Amino acid sequence: MDDAWQLTAMTKIEVVVGGEESAAVAELFAEVGATGFTAVSNVSGLGHDGYHQGRLLFNDRNGLALLMVVLPSDRVADLLDGLRALLASRPGVLMVSDTYVSRPEYFQ
């Protein structure tokens, strides 16, 4: 990464779960001290259980949700432990990647 960009390395965690699980994921984010996260409801996609439509018929618990959080690397292990435990008995997708942020104080 170019030092002239003045970016700070962090870790981005993305979780796709059923809408009924999104509150549990958000709670795990809070438990590790995340100061915020992004949630996108009504996501569509193709997975092991077939194609999931993004539009909801009745409520926000029947669709899929994508939750994303950015954290300093020292908080990632605890969050991953919690997410793995949550996903051990439920369908979902967990993705972890390196990212860079311009205002690291937003993620402390």
Secondary structure, 3 states (H helix, E strand, C coil): CCHHHCCEEEEEEEEEEEHHHHHHHHHHHHHCCCCCCEEEEEECEEECCEEECCCCCCCCCCCEEEEEEEECHHHHHHHHHHHHHHHCCCCEEEEEEEEEECCHHHHC
